[in-house]
Amino acid sequence: MEINYNYTLPKTSRPIIIFGAGGIVNDAHMPAYKKAGFEVYGITNRTKARAEKVAEKFGIPRVFDSIDDAIAQAPENAVFDLTLMPNQFVDTLEKLPDGAAVLIQKPLGDYFEQTKEIIEVCRRKKLIAAVNCQLRFAPYIMAARNLIKQGAIGEIYDMEVKVTVHMPWELFPNVMYHPRLEIQQHSIHHIDLVRSFLGNPKGIMAKTLKHPGKEMSSTRTNVIMEYGDDVRALVSTNHDHIFGHNHQESYVKWEGTKGAIYAKMGLLMNYPDGVPDAFEYCILEEGKKPEWKSMKLEGSWFPDAFIGTMSSLICYANGETDKLDTSVDDVLDTMHVVEAAYASSDAGGIAPKYDSI
């Protein structure tokens, strides 16, 4: 069985201008763009020295003094890559030329009121706007999507995302003490991923929790996404597993009427070094015992998935495709699910009627 997990690269590239020079640019954006052969026209950052350091490392030809300066000098067909914090999105989007192509870092706002402001600006200015929900483009996710599209595992009745790891949150000082840490900053990836396979859920049940010995707002979450009586969709995360690697887990699993797929997300284990990914699948054959097969895939979530989000945006902006995979309007529904998850968590469960008899 042939499994295709390659990206559709744009036939004609566009110059990319990056706003921000944080760790994600150094670790993912620039390595991905270099690997894909994309042209990075220039970069800017609030602290110019950081932008200069990234520019020197990756051979970026221009370092702009400010966002205003970068926009003023941008080529007409530039793509703007916003790697800023969400509270800077609206002001920055307002400055872009009407109709510009822009890739916005996730999440699409720290709170839903902010999300609505971002959407309003994008629609009013007719921006070709996508969100960097790049997990959708990780090689093992692309391979799973291709198998499922072929009908290899039949009708999906179970999708599970399980993460039990030790996350060194101190590597993310900008979000470490965010009042909506776990779902808004991390599990949003997994919620968006489930949506991309199963569509919008009919209901959400969720609980996000803090650790008794940590000051962070939340580090563990369970989210059940309802799709009917015969489909289970679960996101379960625990970032507090400090007990060694033996029982850490990080995977996505799909089960269908004809087979199953298992994808190990190695990046999240022993973070930030990670461990090797794994991709396995089992196709049921009548009269035979179930047999799992493994396939070695090239690339990983970081940096390769970042090629996918940028490729999708450029292809759409060029008119090479009529689908923008992670458009702001599509990811708006992910934000609706996130908001429902927090509402469910705040409301709490139904208390048993212990004294009813």
LINRA-V542188 format. One record per run of one state. SS is the DSSP state (H for helix, E for strand, C for the rest). FROM is the first residue (numbers start at 1). TO is the last residue. Records with the same first field share a line. If there is no record, write none. Layout:
BEGIN
SS: FROM-TO / FROM-TO
END
This chain:
BEGIN
C: 1-15 / 20-22 / 37-39 / 45-47 / 59-62 / 64-66 / 73-78 / 83-85 / 96-100 / 105-111 / 125-127 / 132-133 / 138-138 / 150-155 / 165-165 / 167-168 / 172-181 / 199-202 / 210-219 / 227-231 / 239-239 / 241-248 / 257-258 / 265-265 / 269-277 / 284-291 / 295-304 / 319-326 / 348-357
E: 16-19 / 40-44 / 63-63 / 79-82 / 101-104 / 128-131 / 156-164 / 166-166 / 203-209 / 220-226 / 232-238 / 240-240 / 249-256 / 259-264 / 278-283 / 292-294 / 327-327
H: 23-36 / 48-58 / 67-72 / 86-95 / 112-124 / 134-137 / 139-149 / 169-171 / 182-198 / 266-268 / 305-318 / 328-347
END
